[in-house]
Amino acid sequence: MDDPHIHVERKVLHSGADYRNAVASMLGAVTDAPAVVTTGCGIEVPYAMTSPHPESVTCLACREHAAREHRAFAAQVEKLSRMPGSVVAPEDAAKAVERHQDLARRFG
């Protein structure tokens, strides 16, 4: 079946170049992008038919999935940053929360 839509990966927070670069900087190894991925809407598509950028995603179910994931992550970061002994500086946590809330708004 030919699907003309652009999707997001199911693990939207663990996808894209930023995530792979972070893993590479920690481990000193670079992973290859997968050929086929499972999307936020539950289907498998070629990796080339996905995007982490809200403006590019045309699948409504994937947009809703990505918005939920970014909202949940922002809430989790906000909650964890307030805990005693948190290793994340309040300024850094606030930036991360704002970035993911913005992404959630743009996907939604």
C-alpha positions as CSV (number, residue, x, y, z in Angstrom):
1,M,0.0,0.0,0.0
2,D,1.4,3.4,-0.9
3,D,1.1,5.8,2.0
4,P,1.7,9.4,0.9
5,H,1.8,10.7,4.5
6,I,4.9,11.7,6.6
7,H,4.8,10.1,10.0
8,V,6.7,10.3,13.3
9,E,8.5,7.3,14.9
10,R,6.6,5.6,17.7
11,K,9.5,6.5,20.1
12,V,9.4,10.1,19.0
13,L,11.6,11.2,21.9
14,H,14.3,8.7,20.9
15,S,14.4,9.4,17.2
16,G,16.2,11.8,14.9
17,A,19.7,13.1,14.6
18,D,19.8,14.9,18.0
19,Y,19.2,11.6,19.8
20,R,21.7,9.7,17.7
21,N,24.3,12.4,18.2
22,A,23.8,12.3,22.0
23,V,24.2,8.5,22.0
24,A,27.3,8.8,19.8
25,S,28.9,11.4,22.1
26,M,28.3,9.2,25.1
27,L,29.4,5.9,23.6
28,G,31.7,6.9,20.9
29,A,29.8,4.9,18.3
30,V,27.3,6.0,15.7
31,T,24.2,3.9,15.0
32,D,22.8,3.7,11.5
33,A,19.3,5.0,10.9
34,P,16.9,2.0,10.5
35,A,15.4,1.2,7.1
36,V,11.9,0.7,8.4
37,V,10.3,2.1,11.6
38,T,7.1,1.7,13.5
39,T,5.2,5.0,13.5
40,G,3.1,6.8,16.1
41,C,0.0,5.6,14.3
42,G,1.1,2.0,14.5
43,I,2.2,1.2,10.9
44,E,5.6,0.4,9.6
45,V,7.0,2.8,7.0
46,P,10.5,3.5,5.5
47,Y,12.5,5.7,7.8
48,A,12.6,8.3,5.0
49,M,8.9,8.8,5.4
50,T,9.2,10.1,9.0
51,S,10.2,13.4,10.4
52,P,10.7,14.8,13.9
53,H,9.6,18.3,12.6
54,P,5.9,19.2,13.3
55,E,5.7,21.2,10.1
56,S,6.5,18.1,8.0
57,V,4.3,15.5,9.6
58,T,1.0,15.0,7.6
59,C,-0.4,11.9,9.4
60,L,-3.0,13.2,11.9
61,A,-2.7,10.2,14.2
62,C,1.1,10.6,14.3
63,R,0.8,14.3,15.1
64,E,-1.5,13.5,18.0
65,H,0.9,10.8,19.3
66,A,3.9,13.1,19.1
67,A,2.0,15.9,20.9
68,R,1.0,13.5,23.7
69,E,4.6,12.2,24.0
70,H,6.1,15.7,24.2
71,R,3.5,16.9,26.7
72,A,4.1,13.9,28.9
73,F,7.9,14.3,28.8
74,A,7.7,18.0,29.6
75,A,5.5,17.2,32.7
76,Q,8.0,14.5,33.7
77,V,11.0,16.8,33.5
78,E,9.2,19.5,35.4
79,K,8.2,17.1,38.2
80,L,11.7,15.4,38.4
81,S,13.5,18.8,38.4
82,R,11.7,19.8,41.6
83,M,12.7,16.8,43.5
84,P,15.3,17.2,46.2
85,G,18.8,16.2,45.0
86,S,17.9,16.6,41.3
87,V,21.0,16.7,39.1
88,V,19.2,18.9,36.5
89,A,19.6,22.6,37.1
90,P,16.3,24.5,37.3
91,E,17.3,26.7,34.3
92,D,18.1,23.7,32.2
93,A,14.9,21.9,33.2
94,A,12.8,25.0,32.4
95,K,14.4,25.2,28.9
96,A,13.7,21.5,28.3
97,V,10.1,21.9,29.5
98,E,9.5,24.9,27.3
99,R,11.0,23.2,24.3
100,H,8.9,20.1,24.6
101,Q,5.7,22.1,25.4
102,D,6.4,24.1,22.3
103,L,6.8,20.9,20.2
104,A,3.6,19.5,21.7
105,R,1.7,22.7,20.7
106,R,3.2,22.6,17.2
107,F,2.2,18.9,16.7
108,G,-1.2,19.5,18.2
